[in-house]
Amino acid sequence: MQVHNLGDVPTQLSILKELKEQGRLRYIGVTTTNQRQYAELEQIMRNEPLDFIGIDYAIDNRDVETTILPLARERNIGVLVYAPFGRTRLWNRVSGREVPAWAAEFDATSWAQFFLKFVAAHPAVTAVTPATSRARNMIDNLGAAMGRLPDEAMRRRMIQTVDALPAA
Ligand SMILES: NC(=O)c1ccc[n+]([C@@H]2O[C@H](COP(=O)([O-])OP(=O)(O)OC[C@H]3O[C@@H](n4cnc5c(N)ncnc54)[C@H](OP(=O)(O)O)[C@@H]3O)[C@@H](O)[C@H]2O)c1
């Protein structure tokens, strides 16, 4: 159970903590996908007994790598990744382009798997939650849960490739 977008954290997180104490919730957390709330999120991560956070993270949206993801590791807080495609942003950027052949080195056969494996490979990430309205895309996305993940050197190559694409 999560406090969505850092809503009313003092009230809502208190309720979640109480329900967890009663054994009615297993994991409690807070979420944001708004950079203006990152500082507040960091404060909550330092001061509250969170099991997880939900945060936006994508290969072309990596601000969370600076503080939030290392802090999650340090505090043993799980990380759910939201908007791993930046909604439509990454799709606009790769439109009409083939996924690089070297993506086969980490068992990615589509851009979706390329983007999902990038975030899944970060050591702080617990789970990735791509959204889709199409069964075919869901099957494609599930492919990212199989095979190898990119290592650090490969992740840098992936970033260079995406950085060189036109802006969304
Ligand atoms: N604060 C919060 O708690 C918060 C805020 C934002 C998002 N979230 C959560 O994060 C998750 C994902 O967020 P999101 O929907 O905003 O962004 P997203 O997963 O980054 O992007 C979804 C977009 O990607 C397309 N897509 C998905 N799979 C594809 C594939 N294999 N090939 C081509 N296109 C594909 C979808 O189109 P199709 O439908 O056509 O596949 C849709 O337009 C959701 O579970 C959402 O609830 C939480």
The ligand as an SDF file (V2000), in Angstrom:
LIG
                    3D

 48 52  0  0  0  0  0  0  0  0999 V2000
    2.9600    8.6000   -8.6120 N   0  0  0  0  0  0  0  0  0  0  0  0
    2.6260    7.4110   -9.0400 C   0  0  0  0  0  0  0  0  0  0  0  0
    2.2950    6.5710   -8.2370 O   0  0  0  0  0  0  0  0  0  0  0  0
    2.7230    7.0870  -10.5070 C   0  0  0  0  0  0  0  0  0  0  0  0
    2.8600    8.1050  -11.4610 C   0  0  0  0  0  0  0  0  0  0  0  0
    2.9840    7.7440  -12.8080 C   0  0  0  0  0  0  0  0  0  0  0  0
    2.9420    6.4070  -13.2010 C   0  0  0  0  0  0  0  0  0  0  0  0
    2.7820    5.4400  -12.2500 N   0  0  0  0  0  0  0  0  0  0  0  0
    2.7130    4.0210  -12.6300 C   0  0  0  0  0  0  0  0  0  0  0  0
    3.8030    3.6700  -13.4740 O   0  0  0  0  0  0  0  0  0  0  0  0
    3.4090    2.6620  -14.4040 C   0  0  0  0  0  0  0  0  0  0  0  0
    3.8170    3.0550  -15.8140 C   0  0  0  0  0  0  0  0  0  0  0  0
    3.5580    4.3790  -16.0740 O   0  0  0  0  0  0  0  0  0  0  0  0
    3.0750    5.1090  -17.3920 P   0  0  0  0  0  0  0  0  0  0  0  0
    1.9430    4.4380  -18.0300 O   0  0  0  0  0  0  0  0  0  0  0  0
    2.8810    6.5000  -16.9860 O   0  0  0  0  0  0  0  0  0  0  0  0
    4.3380    5.0690  -18.3840 O   0  0  0  0  0  0  0  0  0  0  0  0
    5.2060    3.9930  -19.1950 P   0  0  0  0  0  0  0  0  0  0  0  0
    5.0030    2.6060  -18.7080 O   0  0  0  0  0  0  0  0  0  0  0  0
    6.5630    4.5890  -19.2300 O   0  0  0  0  0  0  0  0  0  0  0  0
    4.6300    4.1300  -20.6860 O   0  0  0  0  0  0  0  0  0  0  0  0
    3.4130    3.6380  -21.1190 C   0  0  0  0  0  0  0  0  0  0  0  0
    3.3580    3.8520  -22.6350 C   0  0  0  0  0  0  0  0  0  0  0  0
    4.2380    2.9280  -23.2850 O   0  0  0  0  0  0  0  0  0  0  0  0
    3.5450    2.2560  -24.3200 C   0  0  0  0  0  0  0  0  0  0  0  0
    4.0630    0.8770  -24.3790 N   0  0  0  0  0  0  0  0  0  0  0  0
    4.0750   -0.0320  -23.3680 C   0  0  0  0  0  0  0  0  0  0  0  0
    4.6710   -1.1660  -23.7560 N   0  0  0  0  0  0  0  0  0  0  0  0
    5.0510   -0.9910  -25.0520 C   0  0  0  0  0  0  0  0  0  0  0  0
    5.7310   -1.8070  -25.9870 C   0  0  0  0  0  0  0  0  0  0  0  0
    6.1550   -3.0210  -25.6930 N   0  0  0  0  0  0  0  0  0  0  0  0
    5.9480   -1.3020  -27.2400 N   0  0  0  0  0  0  0  0  0  0  0  0
    5.5330   -0.0520  -27.5630 C   0  0  0  0  0  0  0  0  0  0  0  0
    4.8950    0.7790  -26.7070 N   0  0  0  0  0  0  0  0  0  0  0  0
    4.6590    0.3150  -25.4560 C   0  0  0  0  0  0  0  0  0  0  0  0
    2.0900    2.2950  -23.9260 C   0  0  0  0  0  0  0  0  0  0  0  0
    1.2950    2.2680  -25.0630 O   0  0  0  0  0  0  0  0  0  0  0  0
    0.2640    1.0320  -25.3410 P   0  0  0  0  0  0  0  0  0  0  0  0
   -0.8430    1.1590  -24.3380 O   0  0  0  0  0  0  0  0  0  0  0  0
   -0.1740    1.2750  -26.7480 O   0  0  0  0  0  0  0  0  0  0  0  0
    1.0560   -0.2250  -25.1700 O   0  0  0  0  0  0  0  0  0  0  0  0
    1.9900    3.6590  -23.2130 C   0  0  0  0  0  0  0  0  0  0  0  0
    1.7890    4.7040  -24.1550 O   0  0  0  0  0  0  0  0  0  0  0  0
    1.9150    2.5150  -14.2400 C   0  0  0  0  0  0  0  0  0  0  0  0
    1.7170    1.3310  -13.5030 O   0  0  0  0  0  0  0  0  0  0  0  0
    1.4850    3.7410  -13.4600 C   0  0  0  0  0  0  0  0  0  0  0  0
    0.3800    3.4730  -12.6280 O   0  0  0  0  0  0  0  0  0  0  0  0
    2.6690    5.7710  -10.9160 C   0  0  0  0  0  0  0  0  0  0  0  0
  1  2  1  0
  2  3  2  0
  2  4  1  0
  4  5  1  0
  4 48  2  0
  5  6  2  0
  6  7  1  0
  7  8  2  0
  8  9  1  0
  8 48  1  0
  9 10  1  0
  9 46  1  0
 10 11  1  0
 11 12  1  0
 11 44  1  0
 12 13  1  0
 13 14  1  0
 14 15  2  0
 14 16  1  0
 14 17  1  0
 17 18  1  0
 18 19  2  0
 18 20  1  0
 18 21  1  0
 21 22  1  0
 22 23  1  0
 23 24  1  0
 23 42  1  0
 24 25  1  0
 25 26  1  0
 25 36  1  0
 26 27  1  0
 26 35  1  0
 27 28  2  0
 28 29  1  0
 29 30  1  0
 29 35  2  0
 30 31  1  0
 30 32  2  0
 32 33  1  0
 33 34  2  0
 34 35  1  0
 36 37  1  0
 36 42  1  0
 37 38  1  0
 38 39  2  0
 38 40  1  0
 38 41  1  0
 42 43  1  0
 44 45  1  0
 44 46  1  0
 46 47  1  0
M  CHG  2   8   1  16  -1
M  END
$$$$
